[in-house]
Amino acid sequence: MTTFAGAVALVTGSGRGIGRAIAERFATDGASVIVSDVDGDSATQVADAIRDRGGKAVAIRADISSESDVAALVDGAKREFGRIDVLVNNAGIDLVARVEEMSHDAWRRMLSVDLDGAFLCIKHAREALAESDLRAIVNIGSIHAAHTQPGRAAYAAAKAGLAGMTRALALDLGPSGIRINTIAPGYIHTDIWSIWLDRLPDADATLRQIADQHPLRRLGKPEDIAGAAAFLASRDAAFITGTVLTIDGGLTAMFPPPPI
């Protein structure tokens, strides 16, 4: 039995990595999926792959830091499938820079995508979500909201803001029956990791070293986050809202935590 038969899921930043895994999981579970990414070609490739496997998907390019793009994205989703039942705010960028090196423009760009973008998507999708039976929002945050490292001020601020916004919007949206939760992933092995590892003299040794810092002795996979997103969006989580779910293989349970 498919969990999301007849439902429509809008997943931002789903052209690759965690977002792609989430889009594919919802499609596998029966949802029609709007694959959205600032990289339109990547979004199209993911949507094509879902359709090739018998699923339903359309690609819509959008820069979620632009309110006009977000409005067009939501309108396009409703035009394609007539509704939005689940919104997954996954799109984000990263920035590593110490405060003395960081321009105000770089700081604002970080927050405009990772925090403002989620707000804009919720703002514009809210009415459609309120008409749904599922009425679920899942944000993809980070353990950097609570446990971070030097040079990550902008990223940590954006992800901490996302966690706070989740709690506050649970109160604002709850009377409409809309649930909102955030997932805080730890180390997740995505394609971006592979690009970084390819530059190292011994990638396998580095991966083993990082994996051994985790109680579960492995890195996370995009599918680990996708499974949690599907749960939080499902009727099985009907009484869960305003929460931040940490998925990090036990990394931040240790004291003191290792560098992350």
C-alpha positions as CSV (number, residue, x, y, z in Angstrom):
1,M,0.0,0.0,0.0
2,T,1.5,3.4,-1.0
3,T,1.6,6.0,1.6
4,F,1.0,9.0,-0.6
5,A,-1.3,7.7,-3.3
6,G,-3.1,10.7,-4.9
7,A,-1.0,13.2,-3.0
8,V,1.2,16.0,-4.5
9,A,4.6,16.8,-3.0
10,L,6.6,19.9,-3.8
11,V,10.3,19.4,-3.1
12,T,12.8,22.3,-3.4
13,G,16.4,21.7,-4.2
14,S,15.6,18.3,-5.5
15,G,17.9,18.3,-8.5
16,R,20.6,16.3,-6.6
17,G,21.6,14.9,-3.2
18,I,19.2,14.8,-0.3
19,G,16.5,16.6,-2.3
20,R,16.6,14.1,-5.1
21,A,16.4,11.2,-2.7
22,I,13.3,12.8,-1.1
23,A,11.6,13.4,-4.4
24,E,12.3,9.9,-5.5
25,R,11.0,8.5,-2.2
26,F,7.7,10.4,-2.4
27,A,7.3,9.2,-6.0
28,T,8.0,5.6,-5.0
29,D,5.3,6.0,-2.3
30,G,2.7,7.1,-4.8
31,A,2.9,10.9,-4.8
32,S,3.0,13.2,-7.8
33,V,6.2,15.2,-7.3
34,I,7.2,18.7,-8.3
35,V,10.9,18.6,-8.7
36,S,12.2,22.1,-8.2
37,D,15.8,23.4,-8.4
38,V,17.7,26.5,-9.3
39,D,19.4,24.3,-11.8
40,G,16.6,23.6,-14.3
41,D,18.5,20.9,-16.2
42,S,19.1,18.9,-13.0
43,A,15.5,19.2,-12.0
44,T,14.4,18.0,-15.5
45,Q,16.8,14.9,-15.3
46,V,15.3,13.9,-11.9
47,A,11.7,14.3,-13.1
48,D,12.5,12.3,-16.2
49,A,14.0,9.5,-14.1
50,I,11.0,9.4,-11.9
51,R,8.7,9.2,-14.9
52,D,10.9,6.5,-16.5
53,R,10.2,4.4,-13.4
54,G,6.5,4.8,-13.8
55,G,6.1,7.7,-11.4
56,K,4.5,11.1,-11.8
57,A,6.8,14.2,-11.8
58,V,7.3,17.6,-13.4
59,A,10.3,19.9,-13.2
60,I,10.0,23.6,-12.4
61,R,13.1,25.8,-12.2
62,A,13.0,28.3,-9.3
63,D,15.4,30.4,-7.3
64,I,13.7,30.3,-3.9
65,S,15.4,33.5,-2.7
66,S,13.2,35.3,-5.3
67,E,9.6,35.8,-4.2
68,S,8.4,36.1,-7.7
69,D,10.0,32.7,-8.5
70,V,8.4,31.1,-5.5
71,A,5.0,32.5,-6.4
72,A,5.4,31.1,-10.0
73,L,6.6,27.8,-8.5
74,V,3.5,27.4,-6.4
75,D,1.2,28.5,-9.2
76,G,2.9,26.0,-11.5
77,A,2.5,23.2,-9.0
78,K,-1.2,23.9,-8.7
79,R,-1.6,24.2,-12.5
80,E,0.2,20.9,-13.1
81,F,-1.5,18.8,-10.4
82,G,-4.3,20.9,-8.9
83,R,-3.1,20.9,-5.3
84,I,-0.2,20.7,-2.9
85,D,-0.3,18.3,0.0
86,V,3.3,18.3,1.1
87,L,6.0,21.0,1.0
88,V,9.6,20.0,1.6
89,N,11.9,22.9,2.0
90,N,15.3,21.3,1.1
91,A,17.0,23.9,-1.1
92,G,20.0,25.5,0.4
93,I,23.6,26.7,-0.2
94,D,26.7,26.6,2.0
95,L,29.2,29.2,3.0
96,V,32.5,28.7,4.9
97,A,34.1,32.0,5.9
98,R,35.2,33.6,9.2
99,V,33.4,36.8,10.1
100,E,36.4,39.0,9.2
101,E,36.4,37.4,5.7
102,M,32.7,37.5,5.0
103,S,31.0,40.3,3.1
104,H,27.6,41.4,4.0
105,D,26.4,40.4,0.5
106,A,27.6,36.8,1.2
107,W,25.9,36.8,4.6
108,R,22.7,37.9,3.1
109,R,22.9,35.5,0.2
110,M,23.3,32.6,2.7
111,L,20.2,33.6,4.7
112,S,18.2,34.5,1.7
113,V,18.3,31.0,0.4
114,D,18.5,28.8,3.5
115,L,16.1,30.8,5.6
116,D,14.2,33.3,3.6
117,G,13.5,30.8,0.9
118,A,11.8,28.4,3.2
119,F,9.7,31.2,4.6
120,L,8.6,32.3,1.1
121,C,7.7,28.8,0.1
122,I,5.6,28.4,3.2
123,K,4.0,31.8,2.7
124,H,2.9,31.1,-0.8
125,A,2.0,27.4,-0.4
126,R,0.0,27.9,2.8
127,E,-3.4,28.3,1.2
128,A,-3.0,25.2,-0.9
129,L,-1.7,23.2,2.0
130,A,-4.7,24.2,4.1
131,E,-7.0,22.7,1.6
132,S,-5.2,19.3,1.7
133,D,-5.8,16.3,3.9
134,L,-2.1,15.8,4.7
135,R,-1.1,19.5,5.3
136,A,2.5,18.8,6.0
137,I,5.7,20.9,5.8
138,V,9.1,19.3,6.2
139,N,12.2,21.6,6.4
140,I,15.7,20.3,6.0
141,G,17.9,22.0,8.5
142,S,21.3,20.8,9.9
143,I,23.0,19.8,13.2
144,H,24.9,23.1,12.7
145,A,21.9,24.8,14.2
146,A,23.1,23.5,17.6
147,H,26.6,22.1,17.1
148,T,28.9,23.9,14.7
149,Q,32.5,24.8,14.0
150,P,34.7,27.9,13.1
151,G,33.8,29.6,9.9
152,R,30.2,28.5,9.8
153,A,28.4,31.5,11.3
154,A,26.2,32.2,8.3
155,Y,25.2,28.6,7.8
156,A,24.6,28.0,11.5
157,A,22.6,31.2,11.8
158,A,20.4,30.2,8.9
159,K,19.8,26.7,10.2
160,A,19.2,27.9,13.8
161,G,16.7,30.4,12.3
162,L,15.0,27.5,10.5
163,A,14.6,25.6,13.7
164,G,13.1,28.6,15.5
165,M,10.8,29.4,12.6
166,T,9.6,25.8,12.7
167,R,8.5,26.1,16.3
168,A,6.9,29.5,15.8
169,L,5.0,28.5,12.6
170,A,3.7,25.4,14.3
171,L,1.7,27.8,16.5
172,D,0.6,30.0,13.6
173,L,-0.3,27.2,11.2
174,G,-1.7,24.7,13.7
175,P,-5.2,26.1,13.8
176,S,-5.4,25.5,10.0
177,G,-4.3,21.8,10.6
178,I,-0.9,22.4,8.9
179,R,2.0,20.5,10.5
180,I,5.5,21.7,10.2
181,N,8.7,19.9,11.3
182,T,12.4,20.2,10.6
183,I,15.0,17.4,10.1
184,A,18.5,18.2,11.2
185,P,20.9,15.9,9.3
186,G,24.5,15.3,10.3
187,Y,27.1,13.9,7.9
188,I,25.3,12.7,4.8
189,H,27.3,11.2,1.9
190,T,26.1,13.0,-1.2
191,D,27.7,13.8,-4.6
192,I,29.2,17.0,-3.1
193,W,31.2,14.8,-0.7
194,S,32.5,12.8,-3.6
195,I,33.9,16.0,-5.3
196,W,35.7,16.9,-2.0
197,L,37.0,13.4,-1.5
198,D,38.4,13.2,-5.0
199,R,40.9,15.9,-4.0
200,L,42.3,14.0,-1.1
201,P,45.3,11.7,-1.2
202,D,43.4,8.8,0.6
203,A,39.7,9.3,0.3
204,D,38.9,5.8,1.7
205,A,40.9,6.5,4.9
206,T,39.2,9.9,5.4
207,L,35.8,8.3,5.0
208,R,36.7,5.6,7.6
209,Q,38.0,8.2,10.0
210,I,34.8,10.3,9.8
211,A,32.6,7.2,9.9
212,D,34.4,6.0,13.1
213,Q,33.5,9.2,14.9
214,H,29.8,8.0,14.7
215,P,28.4,5.5,17.2
216,L,26.8,3.7,14.2
217,R,30.2,3.7,12.5
218,R,28.9,5.0,9.2
219,L,27.9,8.2,7.4
220,G,24.3,8.9,6.6
221,K,22.8,8.3,3.2
222,P,20.4,10.6,1.4
223,E,17.8,7.8,1.7
224,D,18.1,8.0,5.5
225,I,16.8,11.6,5.3
226,A,14.2,10.7,2.7
227,G,12.7,8.1,4.9
228,A,12.4,10.5,7.8
229,A,10.8,13.1,5.5
230,A,8.2,10.6,4.3
231,F,7.4,9.7,7.9
232,L,7.0,13.3,9.0
233,A,4.7,14.1,6.0
234,S,2.6,11.0,6.5
235,R,-0.5,10.4,8.5
236,D,1.6,8.3,10.9
237,A,3.0,11.6,12.2
238,A,-0.4,13.3,12.4
239,F,0.2,14.6,16.0
240,I,3.8,15.7,15.4
241,T,4.4,19.4,14.8
242,G,7.0,22.0,15.8
243,T,9.8,19.5,16.3
244,V,13.4,19.2,15.1
245,L,14.4,15.6,14.4
246,T,18.1,15.1,14.5
247,I,19.4,12.4,12.2
248,D,23.2,12.1,12.7
249,G,24.0,8.5,13.5
250,G,24.4,9.5,17.2
251,L,27.2,12.0,16.4
252,T,26.0,14.8,18.6
253,A,25.0,12.4,21.5
254,M,28.7,12.2,22.4
255,F,30.4,14.5,24.9
256,P,32.4,16.3,23.8
257,P,31.3,16.0,20.1
258,P,34.0,15.7,17.5
259,P,34.5,18.5,15.0
260,I,31.6,18.6,12.5
